[in-house]
């Protein structure tokens, strides 16, 4: 499966930066990727933080590893945690 990667930087409630990628099917529109990112923020205790097309920008297309493809098929997206994300 080819997937689109949206590079995302969100300012957390404590002022630090959360960096993660929202990974979706290539046919998914950016607005939906942002919705998925907001869902992740909610699950991470960061609901209500600003997340727009400024914070979540298309980066590239790549082949999805099997575990990412499975998550996308089940949930519509995969979050690749980078910096400042809760484990």
PyMOL Python script that loads the backbone (N, CA, C, O; Angstrom):
from pymol import cmd

cmd.read_pdbstr("""\
ATOM      1  N   UNK A   1       0.836  -1.179   0.000  1.00  0.00           N
ATOM      2  CA  UNK A   1       0.000   0.000   0.000  1.00  0.00           C
ATOM      3  C   UNK A   1       0.883   1.245   0.000  1.00  0.00           C
ATOM      4  O   UNK A   1       1.845   1.348   0.762  1.00  0.00           O
ATOM      5  N   UNK A   2       0.535   2.179  -0.867  1.00  0.00           N
ATOM      6  CA  UNK A   2       1.191   3.484  -0.851  1.00  0.00           C
ATOM      7  C   UNK A   2       0.466   4.347   0.174  1.00  0.00           C
ATOM      8  O   UNK A   2      -0.760   4.315   0.273  1.00  0.00           O
ATOM      9  N   UNK A   3       1.229   5.109   0.927  1.00  0.00           N
ATOM     10  CA  UNK A   3       0.617   5.967   1.934  1.00  0.00           C
ATOM     11  C   UNK A   3       1.197   7.373   1.857  1.00  0.00           C
ATOM     12  O   UNK A   3       2.324   7.588   1.413  1.00  0.00           O
ATOM     13  N   UNK A   4       0.374   8.326   2.310  1.00  0.00           N
ATOM     14  CA  UNK A   4       0.788   9.726   2.382  1.00  0.00           C
ATOM     15  C   UNK A   4       1.202  10.021   3.815  1.00  0.00           C
ATOM     16  O   UNK A   4       0.545   9.593   4.764  1.00  0.00           O
ATOM     17  N   UNK A   5       2.283  10.746   3.961  1.00  0.00           N
ATOM     18  CA  UNK A   5       2.812  11.089   5.278  1.00  0.00           C
ATOM     19  C   UNK A   5       2.661  12.598   5.486  1.00  0.00           C
ATOM     20  O   UNK A   5       3.126  13.403   4.679  1.00  0.00           O
ATOM     21  N   UNK A   6       1.999  12.958   6.590  1.00  0.00           N
ATOM     22  CA  UNK A   6       1.817  14.358   6.968  1.00  0.00           C
ATOM     23  C   UNK A   6       2.682  14.650   8.185  1.00  0.00           C
ATOM     24  O   UNK A   6       2.437  14.131   9.274  1.00  0.00           O
ATOM     25  N   UNK A   7       3.681  15.477   7.991  1.00  0.00           N
ATOM     26  CA  UNK A   7       4.615  15.864   9.047  1.00  0.00           C
ATOM     27  C   UNK A   7       3.897  16.877   9.945  1.00  0.00           C
ATOM     28  O   UNK A   7       3.390  17.891   9.465  1.00  0.00           O
ATOM     29  N   UNK A   8       3.858  16.593  11.252  1.00  0.00           N
ATOM     30  CA  UNK A   8       3.022  17.371  12.159  1.00  0.00           C
ATOM     31  C   UNK A   8       3.797  17.841  13.384  1.00  0.00           C
ATOM     32  O   UNK A   8       4.481  17.063  14.049  1.00  0.00           O
ATOM     33  N   UNK A   9       3.670  19.131  13.661  1.00  0.00           N
ATOM     34  CA  UNK A   9       4.264  19.750  14.847  1.00  0.00           C
ATOM     35  C   UNK A   9       3.157  20.502  15.572  1.00  0.00           C
ATOM     36  O   UNK A   9       2.573  21.435  15.022  1.00  0.00           O
ATOM     37  N   UNK A  10       2.867  20.096  16.812  1.00  0.00           N
ATOM     38  CA  UNK A  10       1.809  20.728  17.602  1.00  0.00           C
ATOM     39  C   UNK A  10       2.410  21.217  18.916  1.00  0.00           C
ATOM     40  O   UNK A  10       3.204  20.517  19.545  1.00  0.00           O
ATOM     41  N   UNK A  11       2.026  22.419  19.323  1.00  0.00           N
ATOM     42  CA  UNK A  11       2.455  22.931  20.621  1.00  0.00           C
ATOM     43  C   UNK A  11       1.559  22.327  21.696  1.00  0.00           C
ATOM     44  O   UNK A  11       0.337  22.467  21.660  1.00  0.00           O
ATOM     45  N   UNK A  12       2.197  21.651  22.654  1.00  0.00           N
ATOM     46  CA  UNK A  12       1.462  21.014  23.733  1.00  0.00           C
ATOM     47  C   UNK A  12       1.006  22.047  24.763  1.00  0.00           C
ATOM     48  O   UNK A  12       1.421  23.205  24.721  1.00  0.00           O
ATOM     49  N   UNK A  13       0.156  21.618  25.677  1.00  0.00           N
ATOM     50  CA  UNK A  13      -0.375  22.501  26.712  1.00  0.00           C
ATOM     51  C   UNK A  13       0.721  23.084  27.591  1.00  0.00           C
ATOM     52  O   UNK A  13       0.562  24.173  28.141  1.00  0.00           O
ATOM     53  N   UNK A  14       1.843  22.360  27.729  1.00  0.00           N
ATOM     54  CA  UNK A  14       2.951  22.866  28.545  1.00  0.00           C
ATOM     55  C   UNK A  14       3.932  23.725  27.738  1.00  0.00           C
ATOM     56  O   UNK A  14       4.960  24.154  28.262  1.00  0.00           O
ATOM     57  N   UNK A  15       3.610  23.977  26.454  1.00  0.00           N
ATOM     58  CA  UNK A  15       4.433  24.832  25.612  1.00  0.00           C
ATOM     59  C   UNK A  15       5.495  24.096  24.813  1.00  0.00           C
ATOM     60  O   UNK A  15       6.096  24.670  23.906  1.00  0.00           O
ATOM     61  N   UNK A  16       5.733  22.837  25.138  1.00  0.00           N
ATOM     62  CA  UNK A  16       6.710  22.055  24.371  1.00  0.00           C
ATOM     63  C   UNK A  16       6.073  21.583  23.064  1.00  0.00           C
ATOM     64  O   UNK A  16       4.857  21.648  22.889  1.00  0.00           O
ATOM     65  N   UNK A  17       6.917  21.111  22.159  1.00  0.00           N
ATOM     66  CA  UNK A  17       6.456  20.677  20.839  1.00  0.00           C
ATOM     67  C   UNK A  17       6.297  19.159  20.793  1.00  0.00           C
ATOM     68  O   UNK A  17       7.129  18.408  21.301  1.00  0.00           O
ATOM     69  N   UNK A  18       5.209  18.739  20.170  1.00  0.00           N
ATOM     70  CA  UNK A  18       4.958  17.337  19.876  1.00  0.00           C
ATOM     71  C   UNK A  18       5.161  17.164  18.373  1.00  0.00           C
ATOM     72  O   UNK A  18       4.512  17.849  17.583  1.00  0.00           O
ATOM     73  N   UNK A  19       6.040  16.270  17.973  1.00  0.00           N
ATOM     74  CA  UNK A  19       6.315  16.017  16.555  1.00  0.00           C
ATOM     75  C   UNK A  19       5.902  14.585  16.246  1.00  0.00           C
ATOM     76  O   UNK A  19       6.375  13.641  16.879  1.00  0.00           O
ATOM     77  N   UNK A  20       5.016  14.434  15.268  1.00  0.00           N
ATOM     78  CA  UNK A  20       4.581  13.112  14.840  1.00  0.00           C
ATOM     79  C   UNK A  20       4.137  13.173  13.389  1.00  0.00           C
ATOM     80  O   UNK A  20       3.869  14.247  12.851  1.00  0.00           O
ATOM     81  N   UNK A  21       4.064  12.010  12.768  1.00  0.00           N
ATOM     82  CA  UNK A  21       3.549  11.913  11.405  1.00  0.00           C
ATOM     83  C   UNK A  21       2.183  11.264  11.440  1.00  0.00           C
ATOM     84  O   UNK A  21       1.971  10.284  12.155  1.00  0.00           O
ATOM     85  N   UNK A  22       1.254  11.809  10.668  1.00  0.00           N
ATOM     86  CA  UNK A  22      -0.036  11.180  10.436  1.00  0.00           C
ATOM     87  C   UNK A  22       0.107  10.472   9.090  1.00  0.00           C
ATOM     88  O   UNK A  22       0.354  11.113   8.069  1.00  0.00           O
ATOM     89  N   UNK A  23      -0.049   9.149   9.094  1.00  0.00           N
ATOM     90  CA  UNK A  23       0.141   8.344   7.885  1.00  0.00           C
ATOM     91  C   UNK A  23      -1.214   7.796   7.464  1.00  0.00           C
ATOM     92  O   UNK A  23      -1.901   7.145   8.251  1.00  0.00           O
ATOM     93  N   UNK A  24      -1.595   8.062   6.215  1.00  0.00           N
ATOM     94  CA  UNK A  24      -2.911   7.683   5.686  1.00  0.00           C
ATOM     95  C   UNK A  24      -2.757   7.131   4.266  1.00  0.00           C
ATOM     96  O   UNK A  24      -1.686   7.221   3.665  1.00  0.00           O
ATOM     97  N   UNK A  25      -3.841   6.561   3.742  1.00  0.00           N
ATOM     98  CA  UNK A  25      -3.833   6.147   2.337  1.00  0.00           C
ATOM     99  C   UNK A  25      -3.652   7.389   1.461  1.00  0.00           C
ATOM    100  O   UNK A  25      -4.068   8.487   1.832  1.00  0.00           O
ATOM    101  N   UNK A  26      -3.040   7.207   0.322  1.00  0.00           N
ATOM    102  CA  UNK A  26      -2.756   8.361  -0.544  1.00  0.00           C
ATOM    103  C   UNK A  26      -4.025   9.084  -0.995  1.00  0.00           C
ATOM    104  O   UNK A  26      -3.969  10.273  -1.308  1.00  0.00           O
ATOM    105  N   UNK A  27      -5.163   8.398  -1.035  1.00  0.00           N
ATOM    106  CA  UNK A  27      -6.414   9.023  -1.480  1.00  0.00           C
ATOM    107  C   UNK A  27      -7.088   9.851  -0.387  1.00  0.00           C
ATOM    108  O   UNK A  27      -8.091  10.515  -0.646  1.00  0.00           O
ATOM    109  N   UNK A  28      -6.548   9.816   0.827  1.00  0.00           N
ATOM    110  CA  UNK A  28      -7.141  10.553   1.951  1.00  0.00           C
ATOM    111  C   UNK A  28      -6.822  12.038   1.824  1.00  0.00           C
ATOM    112  O   UNK A  28      -5.671  12.417   1.606  1.00  0.00           O
ATOM    113  N   UNK A  29      -7.842  12.871   1.961  1.00  0.00           N
ATOM    114  CA  UNK A  29      -7.640  14.321   1.858  1.00  0.00           C
ATOM    115  C   UNK A  29      -6.982  14.853   3.135  1.00  0.00           C
ATOM    116  O   UNK A  29      -7.096  14.249   4.201  1.00  0.00           O
ATOM    117  N   UNK A  30      -6.302  15.980   3.013  1.00  0.00           N
ATOM    118  CA  UNK A  30      -5.567  16.560   4.135  1.00  0.00           C
ATOM    119  C   UNK A  30      -6.482  16.836   5.334  1.00  0.00           C
ATOM    120  O   UNK A  30      -6.078  16.622   6.477  1.00  0.00           O
ATOM    121  N   UNK A  31      -7.698  17.304   5.089  1.00  0.00           N
ATOM    122  CA  UNK A  31      -8.617  17.609   6.183  1.00  0.00           C
ATOM    123  C   UNK A  31      -8.882  16.378   7.038  1.00  0.00           C
ATOM    124  O   UNK A  31      -9.012  16.483   8.258  1.00  0.00           O
ATOM    125  N   UNK A  32      -8.962  15.206   6.403  1.00  0.00           N
ATOM    126  CA  UNK A  32      -9.187  13.966   7.148  1.00  0.00           C
ATOM    127  C   UNK A  32      -7.937  13.600   7.945  1.00  0.00           C
ATOM    128  O   UNK A  32      -8.045  13.129   9.078  1.00  0.00           O
ATOM    129  N   UNK A  33      -6.765  13.807   7.376  1.00  0.00           N
ATOM    130  CA  UNK A  33      -5.516  13.553   8.099  1.00  0.00           C
ATOM    131  C   UNK A  33      -5.447  14.442   9.345  1.00  0.00           C
ATOM    132  O   UNK A  33      -4.992  14.001  10.400  1.00  0.00           O
ATOM    133  N   UNK A  34      -5.897  15.689   9.218  1.00  0.00           N
ATOM    134  CA  UNK A  34      -5.926  16.595  10.361  1.00  0.00           C
ATOM    135  C   UNK A  34      -6.899  16.088  11.417  1.00  0.00           C
ATOM    136  O   UNK A  34      -6.595  16.137  12.609  1.00  0.00           O
ATOM    137  N   UNK A  35      -8.060  15.603  10.999  1.00  0.00           N
ATOM    138  CA  UNK A  35      -9.019  15.018  11.946  1.00  0.00           C
ATOM    139  C   UNK A  35      -8.385  13.859  12.710  1.00  0.00           C
ATOM    140  O   UNK A  35      -8.538  13.748  13.926  1.00  0.00           O
ATOM    141  N   UNK A  36      -7.671  12.995  11.982  1.00  0.00           N
ATOM    142  CA  UNK A  36      -7.010  11.867  12.635  1.00  0.00           C
ATOM    143  C   UNK A  36      -5.957  12.366  13.631  1.00  0.00           C
ATOM    144  O   UNK A  36      -5.813  11.812  14.721  1.00  0.00           O
ATOM    145  N   UNK A  37      -5.242  13.391  13.256  1.00  0.00           N
ATOM    146  CA  UNK A  37      -4.246  13.958  14.151  1.00  0.00           C
ATOM    147  C   UNK A  37      -4.882  14.526  15.411  1.00  0.00           C
ATOM    148  O   UNK A  37      -4.334  14.379  16.503  1.00  0.00           O
ATOM    149  N   UNK A  38      -6.023  15.167  15.269  1.00  0.00           N
ATOM    150  CA  UNK A  38      -6.742  15.705  16.426  1.00  0.00           C
ATOM    151  C   UNK A  38      -7.233  14.573  17.321  1.00  0.00           C
ATOM    152  O   UNK A  38      -7.236  14.704  18.545  1.00  0.00           O
ATOM    153  N   UNK A  39      -7.646  13.471  16.719  1.00  0.00           N
ATOM    154  CA  UNK A  39      -8.059  12.297  17.493  1.00  0.00           C
ATOM    155  C   UNK A  39      -6.881  11.793  18.325  1.00  0.00           C
ATOM    156  O   UNK A  39      -7.032  11.486  19.508  1.00  0.00           O
ATOM    157  N   UNK A  40      -5.717  11.711  17.701  1.00  0.00           N
ATOM    158  CA  UNK A  40      -4.518  11.294  18.426  1.00  0.00           C
ATOM    159  C   UNK A  40      -4.204  12.271  19.567  1.00  0.00           C
ATOM    160  O   UNK A  40      -3.867  11.845  20.671  1.00  0.00           O
ATOM    161  N   UNK A  41      -4.314  13.573  19.304  1.00  0.00           N
ATOM    162  CA  UNK A  41      -4.069  14.559  20.350  1.00  0.00           C
ATOM    163  C   UNK A  41      -5.015  14.343  21.525  1.00  0.00           C
ATOM    164  O   UNK A  41      -4.603  14.426  22.682  1.00  0.00           O
ATOM    165  N   UNK A  42      -6.265  14.069  21.230  1.00  0.00           N
ATOM    166  CA  UNK A  42      -7.254  13.828  22.279  1.00  0.00           C
ATOM    167  C   UNK A  42      -6.857  12.635  23.146  1.00  0.00           C
ATOM    168  O   UNK A  42      -6.936  12.692  24.373  1.00  0.00           O
ATOM    169  N   UNK A  43      -6.426  11.549  22.488  1.00  0.00           N
ATOM    170  CA  UNK A  43      -5.998  10.353  23.214  1.00  0.00           C
ATOM    171  C   UNK A  43      -4.703  10.589  23.988  1.00  0.00           C
ATOM    172  O   UNK A  43      -4.379   9.828  24.900  1.00  0.00           O
ATOM    173  N   UNK A  44      -3.970  11.628  23.636  1.00  0.00           N
ATOM    174  CA  UNK A  44      -2.680  11.928  24.264  1.00  0.00           C
ATOM    175  C   UNK A  44      -2.775  13.005  25.340  1.00  0.00           C
ATOM    176  O   UNK A  44      -1.757  13.480  25.842  1.00  0.00           O
ATOM    177  N   UNK A  45      -4.003  13.387  25.690  1.00  0.00           N
ATOM    178  CA  UNK A  45      -4.180  14.417  26.707  1.00  0.00           C
ATOM    179  C   UNK A  45      -3.935  15.827  26.197  1.00  0.00           C
ATOM    180  O   UNK A  45      -3.714  16.744  26.989  1.00  0.00           O
ATOM    181  N   UNK A  46      -3.974  16.011  24.875  1.00  0.00           N
ATOM    182  CA  UNK A  46      -3.696  17.317  24.282  1.00  0.00           C
ATOM    183  C   UNK A  46      -4.884  17.840  23.468  1.00  0.00           C
ATOM    184  O   UNK A  46      -4.708  18.630  22.540  1.00  0.00           O
ATOM    185  N   UNK A  47      -6.093  17.394  23.822  1.00  0.00           N
ATOM    186  CA  UNK A  47      -7.289  17.846  23.110  1.00  0.00           C
ATOM    187  C   UNK A  47      -7.381  19.360  23.147  1.00  0.00           C
ATOM    188  O   UNK A  47      -7.065  19.993  24.155  1.00  0.00           O
ATOM    189  N   UNK A  48      -7.821  19.932  22.031  1.00  0.00           N
ATOM    190  CA  UNK A  48      -8.014  21.374  21.952  1.00  0.00           C
ATOM    191  C   UNK A  48      -6.793  22.150  21.492  1.00  0.00           C
ATOM    192  O   UNK A  48      -6.881  23.354  21.252  1.00  0.00           O
ATOM    193  N   UNK A  49      -5.660  21.484  21.366  1.00  0.00           N
ATOM    194  CA  UNK A  49      -4.471  22.184  20.877  1.00  0.00           C
ATOM    195  C   UNK A  49      -4.629  22.477  19.386  1.00  0.00           C
ATOM    196  O   UNK A  49      -5.259  21.715  18.654  1.00  0.00           O
ATOM    197  N   UNK A  50      -4.048  23.592  18.953  1.00  0.00           N
ATOM    198  CA  UNK A  50      -4.182  24.020  17.554  1.00  0.00           C
ATOM    199  C   UNK A  50      -3.542  23.008  16.612  1.00  0.00           C
ATOM    200  O   UNK A  50      -2.366  22.666  16.739  1.00  0.00           O
ATOM    201  N   UNK A  51      -4.347  22.541  15.668  1.00  0.00           N
ATOM    202  CA  UNK A  51      -3.836  21.653  14.626  1.00  0.00           C
ATOM    203  C   UNK A  51      -4.585  21.959  13.341  1.00  0.00           C
ATOM    204  O   UNK A  51      -5.747  21.586  13.178  1.00  0.00           O
ATOM    205  N   UNK A  52      -3.906  22.639  12.437  1.00  0.00           N
ATOM    206  CA  UNK A  52      -4.463  23.040  11.155  1.00  0.00           C
ATOM    207  C   UNK A  52      -3.508  22.576  10.056  1.00  0.00           C
ATOM    208  O   UNK A  52      -2.571  21.819  10.310  1.00  0.00           O
ATOM    209  N   UNK A  53      -3.756  23.033   8.850  1.00  0.00           N
ATOM    210  CA  UNK A  53      -2.855  22.696   7.742  1.00  0.00           C
ATOM    211  C   UNK A  53      -1.471  23.320   7.945  1.00  0.00           C
ATOM    212  O   UNK A  53      -0.516  22.922   7.278  1.00  0.00           O
ATOM    213  N   UNK A  54      -1.349  24.284   8.847  1.00  0.00           N
ATOM    214  CA  UNK A  54      -0.036  24.858   9.165  1.00  0.00           C
ATOM    215  C   UNK A  54       0.787  23.888  10.006  1.00  0.00           C
ATOM    216  O   UNK A  54       1.996  23.759   9.810  1.00  0.00           O
ATOM    217  N   UNK A  55       0.130  23.207  10.943  1.00  0.00           N
ATOM    218  CA  UNK A  55       0.821  22.265  11.831  1.00  0.00           C
ATOM    219  C   UNK A  55       0.979  20.880  11.207  1.00  0.00           C
ATOM    220  O   UNK A  55       1.883  20.130  11.575  1.00  0.00           O
ATOM    221  N   UNK A  56       0.108  20.546  10.273  1.00  0.00           N
ATOM    222  CA  UNK A  56       0.066  19.202   9.668  1.00  0.00           C
ATOM    223  C   UNK A  56       0.201  19.344   8.149  1.00  0.00           C
ATOM    224  O   UNK A  56      -0.780  19.606   7.453  1.00  0.00           O
ATOM    225  N   UNK A  57       1.417  19.170   7.648  1.00  0.00           N
ATOM    226  CA  UNK A  57       1.679  19.407   6.230  1.00  0.00           C
ATOM    227  C   UNK A  57       2.100  18.128   5.512  1.00  0.00           C
ATOM    228  O   UNK A  57       2.842  17.304   6.046  1.00  0.00           O
ATOM    229  N   UNK A  58       1.600  17.991   4.284  1.00  0.00           N
ATOM    230  CA  UNK A  58       1.992  16.839   3.468  1.00  0.00           C
ATOM    231  C   UNK A  58       3.508  16.834   3.309  1.00  0.00           C
ATOM    232  O   UNK A  58       4.120  17.869   3.045  1.00  0.00           O
ATOM    233  N   UNK A  59       4.102  15.662   3.473  1.00  0.00           N
ATOM    234  CA  UNK A  59       5.555  15.540   3.375  1.00  0.00           C
ATOM    235  C   UNK A  59       5.950  14.689   2.166  1.00  0.00           C
ATOM    236  O   UNK A  59       6.689  15.149   1.295  1.00  0.00           O
ATOM    237  N   UNK A  60       5.458  13.447   2.114  1.00  0.00           N
ATOM    238  CA  UNK A  60       5.840  12.566   1.013  1.00  0.00           C
ATOM    239  C   UNK A  60       4.921  11.346   0.950  1.00  0.00           C
ATOM    240  O   UNK A  60       4.069  11.139   1.814  1.00  0.00           O
ATOM    241  N   UNK A  61       5.120  10.546  -0.099  1.00  0.00           N
ATOM    242  CA  UNK A  61       4.417   9.276  -0.277  1.00  0.00           C
ATOM    243  C   UNK A  61       5.452   8.165  -0.183  1.00  0.00           C
ATOM    244  O   UNK A  61       6.561   8.281  -0.705  1.00  0.00           O
ATOM    245  N   UNK A  62       5.068   7.088   0.493  1.00  0.00           N
ATOM    246  CA  UNK A  62       5.976   5.943   0.623  1.00  0.00           C
ATOM    247  C   UNK A  62       5.168   4.663   0.718  1.00  0.00           C
ATOM    248  O   UNK A  62       3.954   4.692   0.919  1.00  0.00           O
ATOM    249  N   UNK A  63       5.853   3.543   0.573  1.00  0.00           N
ATOM    250  CA  UNK A  63       5.220   2.242   0.772  1.00  0.00           C
ATOM    251  C   UNK A  63       5.052   2.015   2.273  1.00  0.00           C
ATOM    252  O   UNK A  63       5.957   2.290   3.060  1.00  0.00           O
ATOM    253  N   UNK A  64       3.893   1.515   2.651  1.00  0.00           N
ATOM    254  CA  UNK A  64       3.616   1.266   4.068  1.00  0.00           C
ATOM    255  C   UNK A  64       4.125  -0.110   4.472  1.00  0.00           C
ATOM    256  O   UNK A  64       3.859  -1.092   3.780  1.00  0.00           O
ATOM    257  N   UNK A  65       4.860  -0.198   5.594  1.00  0.00           N
ATOM    258  CA  UNK A  65       5.224  -1.508   6.129  1.00  0.00           C
ATOM    259  C   UNK A  65       3.938  -2.247   6.526  1.00  0.00           C
ATOM    260  O   UNK A  65       2.910  -1.609   6.751  1.00  0.00           O
ATOM    261  N   UNK A  66       3.982  -3.570   6.615  1.00  0.00           N
ATOM    262  CA  UNK A  66       2.761  -4.344   6.911  1.00  0.00           C
ATOM    263  C   UNK A  66       2.006  -3.885   8.162  1.00  0.00           C
ATOM    264  O   UNK A  66       0.777  -3.829   8.138  1.00  0.00           O
ATOM    265  N   UNK A  67       2.701  -3.558   9.249  1.00  0.00           N
ATOM    266  CA  UNK A  67       1.999  -3.154  10.472  1.00  0.00           C
ATOM    267  C   UNK A  67       1.300  -1.813  10.309  1.00  0.00           C
ATOM    268  O   UNK A  67       0.251  -1.589  10.914  1.00  0.00           O
ATOM    269  N   UNK A  68       1.863  -0.917   9.501  1.00  0.00           N
ATOM    270  CA  UNK A  68       1.233   0.378   9.239  1.00  0.00           C
ATOM    271  C   UNK A  68       0.018   0.168   8.329  1.00  0.00           C
ATOM    272  O   UNK A  68      -1.038   0.759   8.559  1.00  0.00           O
ATOM    273  N   UNK A  69       0.162  -0.659   7.314  1.00  0.00           N
ATOM    274  CA  UNK A  69      -0.958  -0.958   6.415  1.00  0.00           C
ATOM    275  C   UNK A  69      -2.126  -1.536   7.207  1.00  0.00           C
ATOM    276  O   UNK A  69      -3.275  -1.157   6.985  1.00  0.00           O
ATOM    277  N   UNK A  70      -1.838  -2.447   8.124  1.00  0.00           N
ATOM    278  CA  UNK A  70      -2.883  -3.063   8.949  1.00  0.00           C
ATOM    279  C   UNK A  70      -3.613  -2.003   9.771  1.00  0.00           C
ATOM    280  O   UNK A  70      -4.842  -2.004   9.843  1.00  0.00           O
ATOM    281  N   UNK A  71      -2.850  -1.098  10.392  1.00  0.00           N
ATOM    282  CA  UNK A  71      -3.457  -0.032  11.201  1.00  0.00           C
ATOM    283  C   UNK A  71      -4.316   0.891  10.343  1.00  0.00           C
ATOM    284  O   UNK A  71      -5.400   1.296  10.763  1.00  0.00           O
ATOM    285  N   UNK A  72      -3.842   1.223   9.151  1.00  0.00           N
ATOM    286  CA  UNK A  72      -4.604   2.101   8.258  1.00  0.00           C
ATOM    287  C   UNK A  72      -5.903   1.415   7.842  1.00  0.00           C
ATOM    288  O   UNK A  72      -6.953   2.057   7.798  1.00  0.00           O
ATOM    289  N   UNK A  73      -5.844   0.143   7.543  1.00  0.00           N
ATOM    290  CA  UNK A  73      -7.056  -0.587   7.151  1.00  0.00           C
ATOM    291  C   UNK A  73      -8.046  -0.680   8.310  1.00  0.00           C
ATOM    292  O   UNK A  73      -9.257  -0.640   8.092  1.00  0.00           O
ATOM    293  N   UNK A  74      -7.546  -0.804   9.533  1.00  0.00           N
ATOM    294  CA  UNK A  74      -8.421  -0.921  10.696  1.00  0.00           C
ATOM    295  C   UNK A  74      -8.944   0.432  11.184  1.00  0.00           C
ATOM    296  O   UNK A  74     -10.122   0.558  11.517  1.00  0.00           O
ATOM    297  N   UNK A  75      -8.068   1.444  11.226  1.00  0.00           N
ATOM    298  CA  UNK A  75      -8.406   2.717  11.858  1.00  0.00           C
ATOM    299  C   UNK A  75      -8.467   3.905  10.911  1.00  0.00           C
ATOM    300  O   UNK A  75      -8.970   4.967  11.274  1.00  0.00           O
ATOM    301  N   UNK A  76      -7.957   3.729   9.700  1.00  0.00           N
ATOM    302  CA  UNK A  76      -7.916   4.836   8.750  1.00  0.00           C
ATOM    303  C   UNK A  76      -6.591   5.582   8.757  1.00  0.00           C
ATOM    304  O   UNK A  76      -6.308   6.361   7.847  1.00  0.00           O
ATOM    305  N   UNK A  77      -5.772   5.342   9.793  1.00  0.00           N
ATOM    306  CA  UNK A  77      -4.506   6.071   9.902  1.00  0.00           C
ATOM    307  C   UNK A  77      -3.540   5.347  10.831  1.00  0.00           C
ATOM    308  O   UNK A  77      -3.903   4.408  11.541  1.00  0.00           O
ATOM    309  N   UNK A  78      -2.291   5.819  10.800  1.00  0.00           N
ATOM    310  CA  UNK A  78      -1.237   5.373  11.713  1.00  0.00           C
ATOM    311  C   UNK A  78      -0.515   6.622  12.175  1.00  0.00           C
ATOM    312  O   UNK A  78      -0.276   7.530  11.380  1.00  0.00           O
ATOM    313  N   UNK A  79      -0.167   6.679  13.449  1.00  0.00           N
ATOM    314  CA  UNK A  79       0.624   7.788  13.980  1.00  0.00           C
ATOM    315  C   UNK A  79       2.040   7.291  14.219  1.00  0.00           C
ATOM    316  O   UNK A  79       2.257   6.344  14.975  1.00  0.00           O
ATOM    317  N   UNK A  80       2.997   7.937  13.570  1.00  0.00           N
ATOM    318  CA  UNK A  80       4.407   7.655  13.812  1.00  0.00           C
ATOM    319  C   UNK A  80       4.899   8.701  14.805  1.00  0.00           C
ATOM    320  O   UNK A  80       5.103   9.862  14.450  1.00  0.00           O
ATOM    321  N   UNK A  81       5.087   8.280  16.045  1.00  0.00           N
ATOM    322  CA  UNK A  81       5.538   9.196  17.093  1.00  0.00           C
ATOM    323  C   UNK A  81       7.002   9.556  16.888  1.00  0.00           C
ATOM    324  O   UNK A  81       7.821   8.689  16.580  1.00  0.00           O
ATOM    325  N   UNK A  82       7.330  10.819  17.056  1.00  0.00           N
ATOM    326  CA  UNK A  82       8.701  11.288  16.889  1.00  0.00           C
ATOM    327  C   UNK A  82       9.187  11.899  18.205  1.00  0.00           C
ATOM    328  O   UNK A  82       9.750  11.194  19.043  1.00  0.00           O
ATOM    329  N   UNK A  83       8.976  13.182  18.388  1.00  0.00           N
ATOM    330  CA  UNK A  83       9.497  13.875  19.569  1.00  0.00           C
ATOM    331  C   UNK A  83       8.361  14.419  20.426  1.00  0.00           C
ATOM    332  O   UNK A  83       7.366  14.924  19.905  1.00  0.00           O
ATOM    333  N   UNK A  84       8.515  14.312  21.736  1.00  0.00           N
ATOM    334  CA  UNK A  84       7.561  14.906  22.663  1.00  0.00           C
ATOM    335  C   UNK A  84       6.234  14.202  22.756  1.00  0.00           C
ATOM    336  O   UNK A  84       5.287  14.744  23.326  1.00  0.00           O
ATOM    337  N   UNK A  85       6.139  12.997  22.207  1.00  0.00           N
ATOM    338  CA  UNK A  85       4.882  12.238  22.232  1.00  0.00           C
ATOM    339  C   UNK A  85       4.872  11.290  23.432  1.00  0.00           C
ATOM    340  O   UNK A  85       5.906  10.728  23.793  1.00  0.00           O
ATOM    341  N   UNK A  86       3.701  11.115  24.048  1.00  0.00           N
ATOM    342  CA  UNK A  86       3.622  10.142  25.135  1.00  0.00           C
ATOM    343  C   UNK A  86       3.817   8.735  24.600  1.00  0.00           C
ATOM    344  O   UNK A  86       3.446   8.435  23.465  1.00  0.00           O
ATOM    345  N   UNK A  87       4.393   7.886  25.412  1.00  0.00           N
ATOM    346  CA  UNK A  87       4.593   6.497  25.007  1.00  0.00           C
ATOM    347  C   UNK A  87       3.345   5.741  25.332  1.00  0.00           C
ATOM    348  O   UNK A  87       3.270   4.538  25.082  1.00  0.00           O
TER     349      UNK A  87
END
""", "prot")
cmd.dss("prot")
cmd.show_as("cartoon", "prot")
cmd.util.cbc("prot")
cmd.orient("prot")
